Amino acid sequence: MMDDTADARRHAPATARNRAAIGAVLTARRAGWPVLPSTGRRLLLEVASGTGEHAAHLAPSLSDLDWLPTEPDPAGLASIEAWRRFVGTPPNLLGAQPLDLAAPAPAALPAAVSALFTANLTHIAPWEITRALFTLAGRLLPAGGELLIYGPFVQPGRPTAASNHAFDQQLRRQNPDWGLRSVDRLDRAATAAGLAPVDLVDMPANNMILVYRPAARG
Ligand SMILES: C[S@@+](CC[C@H](N)C(=O)[O-])C[C@H]1O[C@@H](n2cnc3c(N)ncnc32)[C@H](O)[C@@H]1O
């Protein structure tokens, strides 16, 4: 669900409801993320930034890290840029980069990032995209870096909320390759990419943030 404004800014109403809770998790965890030797700062890469509202509203309150939004959709990239200007071009909110996880060779990205964050991607894209997300995180995250995945998930042994069940059915009718993913399946894909699940944070409205870190080697 998305509305357009008079300029290129797009508006996804859910971002206004979930951004404070997401911001609180990022704020609480960021001190543990590695500082990059290249800049002496932390860098968060956002995958599938969509409208750019999470970046525009959260980056200014996380001024001790750099936030790099990415998105494959050109209209999304324009929206992210318009939101960046709308909030006064905060110095730590970098210009959005095109990134399509389905592309064989993802676009030019930093060699390393302190954290990767994505919201509402894994259920609205084919499973291969989630696998590609873990592969990218395995490549870019140094020890102590984190991949944070926000969204609705199915957790074995825990009843799925009726609203999430209905959402899952609706997504699968829209596209058989979409649908809510199970935490178990994500954890297995993470392990295959050299990451380990380290936390699962319950979020409002039956959402979660799943947190992964590079597995200890040796
Ligand atoms: C439901 S929107 C979520 C946007 C935003 N993160 C939010 O929470 O409002 C899903 C996003 O996934 C992006 N997406 C879909 N396929 C993708 C891919 N192959 N690589 C990267 N992003 C993709 C879409 O362009 C869209 O921005």
The ligand as an SDF file (V2000), in Angstrom:
LIG
                    3D

 27 29  0  0  0  0  0  0  0  0999 V2000
    7.1350   -4.1070    0.5180 C   0  0  0  0  0  0  0  0  0  0  0  0
    8.4190   -3.1560   -0.1230 S   0  0  0  0  0  0  0  0  0  0  0  0
    9.2940   -2.7000    1.3570 C   0  0  0  0  0  0  0  0  0  0  0  0
    9.9680   -1.3780    1.2180 C   0  0  0  0  0  0  0  0  0  0  0  0
   10.5240   -0.7970    2.5330 C   0  0  0  0  0  0  0  0  0  0  0  0
   11.6440   -1.5440    3.0150 N   0  0  0  0  0  0  0  0  0  0  0  0
    9.4310   -0.7200    3.5890 C   0  0  0  0  0  0  0  0  0  0  0  0
    9.4670   -1.4450    4.5740 O   0  0  0  0  0  0  0  0  0  0  0  0
    8.5250    0.0960    3.3840 O   0  0  0  0  0  0  0  0  0  0  0  0
    9.4860   -4.3750   -0.8550 C   0  0  0  0  0  0  0  0  0  0  0  0
   10.7310   -3.7900   -1.4700 C   0  0  0  0  0  0  0  0  0  0  0  0
   11.5600   -4.8390   -1.9390 O   0  0  0  0  0  0  0  0  0  0  0  0
   12.1880   -4.4020   -3.0950 C   0  0  0  0  0  0  0  0  0  0  0  0
   12.6870   -5.5550   -3.8620 N   0  0  0  0  0  0  0  0  0  0  0  0
   11.9670   -6.4570   -4.5410 C   0  0  0  0  0  0  0  0  0  0  0  0
   12.7640   -7.2950   -5.2070 N   0  0  0  0  0  0  0  0  0  0  0  0
   14.0370   -6.9250   -4.9060 C   0  0  0  0  0  0  0  0  0  0  0  0
   15.3180   -7.3940   -5.3200 C   0  0  0  0  0  0  0  0  0  0  0  0
   15.4360   -8.3900   -6.2000 N   0  0  0  0  0  0  0  0  0  0  0  0
   16.4230   -6.7830   -4.8340 N   0  0  0  0  0  0  0  0  0  0  0  0
   16.3030   -5.7430   -3.9630 C   0  0  0  0  0  0  0  0  0  0  0  0
   15.1120   -5.2420   -3.5650 N   0  0  0  0  0  0  0  0  0  0  0  0
   13.9910   -5.8200   -4.0450 C   0  0  0  0  0  0  0  0  0  0  0  0
   11.0810   -3.6360   -3.8180 C   0  0  0  0  0  0  0  0  0  0  0  0
   11.5680   -2.7930   -4.8570 O   0  0  0  0  0  0  0  0  0  0  0  0
   10.4690   -2.8790   -2.6680 C   0  0  0  0  0  0  0  0  0  0  0  0
   11.1040   -1.6510   -2.4470 O   0  0  0  0  0  0  0  0  0  0  0  0
  1  2  1  0
  2  3  1  0
  2 10  1  0
  3  4  1  0
  4  5  1  0
  5  6  1  0
  5  7  1  0
  7  8  2  0
  7  9  1  0
 10 11  1  0
 11 12  1  0
 11 26  1  0
 12 13  1  0
 13 14  1  0
 13 24  1  0
 14 15  1  0
 14 23  1  0
 15 16  2  0
 16 17  1  0
 17 18  1  0
 17 23  2  0
 18 19  1  0
 18 20  2  0
 20 21  1  0
 21 22  2  0
 22 23  1  0
 24 25  1  0
 24 26  1  0
 26 27  1  0
M  CHG  2   2   1   9  -1
M  END
$$$$
